[in-house]
């Protein structure tokens, strides 16, 4: 997948964001972005210093996404800085490759601007072209902002994983949500 701008979106706060494919050339920037967002929220599956991938591992992972049958990743850029990210990961197995698992993150300064919605809607259009018909995700049950976004996008609640997160010694539930596209 060569680097290309997918679209430019106008955010609610007046800024414009470009949505681009992430390539292996973005590996170090992606790891830096992930470290920043890890310090901005406890809603992720990792905290600061916990992501645990080397540059070489990140390059290999991003290289694997050159094949849309494995998945796809895009980033949102404002003023030359990565401020959001969406990942769809797929299994290569024929019986389940029509399903993709969504991962979404947005820098705290961009929460409530419409960036998460724009990333998802753009990703879903691209996923549909690549043969995805179902998108699944997991979200912490106390992450109301994200849950409302996913509901607005049409996701249904499909289950609850009791005690799936352990943050600061406290067990927290996770919701499983799904969307047919």
C-alpha positions as CSV (number, residue, x, y, z in Angstrom):
1,X,0.0,0.0,0.0
2,X,1.7,3.2,-1.0
3,X,1.3,6.3,1.1
4,X,-1.6,8.4,-0.1
5,X,-3.9,10.9,1.4
6,X,-7.4,9.4,1.6
7,X,-9.3,12.5,2.4
8,X,-9.2,15.8,4.3
9,X,-11.8,16.4,7.0
10,X,-12.9,19.6,8.6
11,X,-13.1,19.2,12.4
12,X,-15.6,20.8,14.7
13,X,-12.9,23.1,16.2
14,X,-12.0,24.6,12.8
15,X,-8.9,22.6,12.1
16,X,-8.4,20.3,9.1
17,X,-7.0,16.8,9.4
18,X,-5.7,14.6,6.6
19,X,-6.4,10.9,6.8
20,X,-3.5,8.9,5.3
21,X,-2.5,5.2,5.1
22,X,0.1,4.2,7.6
23,X,3.2,2.6,6.0
24,X,6.3,0.9,7.4
25,X,8.0,4.3,7.1
26,X,5.7,5.5,9.9
27,X,7.0,2.9,12.4
28,X,9.0,5.2,14.7
29,X,6.3,7.9,14.5
30,X,3.6,5.3,15.3
31,X,5.5,4.1,18.4
32,X,6.0,7.7,19.5
33,X,2.3,8.4,19.0
34,X,1.3,5.3,21.0
35,X,3.6,6.3,23.9
36,X,1.9,9.8,24.0
37,X,-1.6,8.5,24.0
38,X,-0.7,5.9,26.6
39,X,-0.1,8.8,28.9
40,X,-3.3,10.5,28.0
41,X,-5.9,7.9,29.0
42,X,-6.4,4.7,31.0
43,X,-8.9,3.4,28.4
44,X,-6.2,1.6,26.3
45,X,-4.9,-1.9,26.8
46,X,-1.5,-0.5,27.6
47,X,0.0,2.4,29.6
48,X,3.2,4.4,29.3
49,X,6.1,2.1,28.5
50,X,3.9,-1.0,28.1
51,X,3.3,-1.2,24.4
52,X,6.2,-3.5,24.0
53,X,7.1,-3.4,20.3
54,X,10.5,-2.6,18.9
55,X,10.9,-0.6,15.7
56,X,11.7,-3.8,13.8
57,X,8.6,-5.4,15.1
58,X,6.5,-2.4,14.3
59,X,8.0,-2.2,10.8
60,X,7.1,-5.9,10.2
61,X,3.6,-5.4,11.5
62,X,3.0,-2.3,9.3
63,X,4.5,-4.2,6.3
64,X,2.0,-6.9,6.8
65,X,-0.8,-4.4,6.4
66,X,0.3,-3.7,2.8
67,X,-2.1,-6.6,2.1
68,X,-5.6,-5.5,2.8
69,X,-6.5,-9.1,3.5
70,X,-4.5,-8.8,6.7
71,X,-5.8,-5.4,7.7
72,X,-5.3,-1.7,7.2
73,X,-4.2,1.2,9.2
74,X,-4.7,5.0,8.7
75,X,-3.6,8.0,10.6
76,X,-5.0,11.5,11.1
77,X,-2.5,14.3,10.7
78,X,-2.9,17.9,11.7
79,X,-0.1,20.4,11.3
80,X,2.3,17.6,10.5
81,X,1.6,15.8,13.8
82,X,-0.2,12.4,14.1
83,X,-3.3,13.0,16.2
84,X,-5.4,9.9,15.5
85,X,-5.2,6.3,14.3
86,X,-7.5,3.6,13.2
87,X,-6.6,0.0,12.7
88,X,-8.6,-2.9,11.2
89,X,-6.9,-6.3,11.8
90,X,-8.1,-9.4,9.9
91,X,-7.5,-13.1,10.1
92,X,-6.2,-14.7,6.9
93,X,-8.4,-17.7,7.6
94,X,-11.1,-18.0,4.9
95,X,-14.0,-18.6,7.4
96,X,-13.4,-15.4,9.3
97,X,-11.5,-13.1,7.0
98,X,-14.7,-11.1,6.3
99,X,-14.5,-9.9,9.9
100,X,-12.1,-7.1,11.0
101,X,-11.3,-6.0,14.6
102,X,-11.2,-2.2,15.1
103,X,-8.7,-0.3,17.1
104,X,-9.2,3.5,17.4
105,X,-7.3,6.2,19.2
106,X,-7.4,9.9,19.2
107,X,-5.2,12.4,21.0
108,X,-7.0,14.0,24.0
109,X,-6.8,17.5,22.4
110,X,-8.9,16.2,19.6
111,X,-11.6,14.4,21.6
112,X,-15.1,15.7,20.6
113,X,-13.9,17.2,17.3
114,X,-15.4,14.6,15.0
115,X,-12.0,13.0,14.3
116,X,-12.9,9.6,15.6
117,X,-16.0,9.4,13.6
118,X,-14.2,10.6,10.4
119,X,-11.5,7.9,10.9
120,X,-14.1,5.2,11.4
121,X,-16.3,6.2,8.5
122,X,-13.3,6.5,6.1
123,X,-11.9,3.2,7.3
124,X,-15.3,1.4,7.0
125,X,-15.6,2.5,3.3
126,X,-12.1,1.2,2.6
127,X,-12.8,-2.0,4.5
128,X,-16.0,-2.7,2.5
129,X,-14.0,-2.4,-0.7
130,X,-11.6,-5.0,0.7
131,X,-14.4,-7.5,1.4
132,X,-15.0,-6.8,5.1
133,X,-18.7,-7.3,6.0
134,X,-18.4,-7.2,9.8
135,X,-16.4,-5.1,12.2
136,X,-15.9,-6.0,15.9
137,X,-14.4,-4.1,18.7
138,X,-13.9,-4.2,22.4
139,X,-14.3,-1.1,24.6
140,X,-14.0,-0.6,28.3
141,X,-17.5,-0.5,29.8
142,X,-16.8,2.8,31.6
143,X,-15.6,4.6,28.4
144,X,-18.9,6.4,27.8
145,X,-17.6,8.8,25.1
146,X,-16.3,6.0,22.9
147,X,-19.4,3.8,23.5
148,X,-21.6,6.7,22.4
149,X,-19.5,7.2,19.2
150,X,-19.7,3.5,18.4
151,X,-23.5,3.5,18.9
152,X,-23.8,6.6,16.7
153,X,-21.9,4.7,14.0
154,X,-24.3,1.8,14.2
155,X,-22.5,-0.7,16.5
156,X,-24.6,-3.1,18.6
157,X,-23.8,-4.4,22.0
158,X,-23.0,-8.1,21.8
159,X,-21.5,-9.0,25.1
160,X,-19.7,-8.1,28.3
161,X,-16.4,-9.4,29.5
162,X,-16.3,-9.2,33.3
163,X,-13.0,-8.0,34.8
164,X,-11.2,-8.0,31.4
165,X,-9.1,-4.9,32.4
166,X,-6.9,-4.5,35.5
167,X,-6.0,-0.9,36.0
168,X,-4.5,0.3,39.3
169,X,-5.5,-3.0,40.9
170,X,-9.2,-2.5,39.9
171,X,-10.9,-5.0,37.6
172,X,-13.0,-3.3,34.9
173,X,-15.4,-4.8,32.4
174,X,-15.1,-4.6,28.7
175,X,-18.0,-4.5,26.1
176,X,-18.0,-6.4,22.9
177,X,-19.6,-4.5,20.0
178,X,-20.2,-5.3,16.4
179,X,-21.3,-3.7,13.1
180,X,-22.4,-5.2,9.8
181,X,-21.2,-3.0,6.9
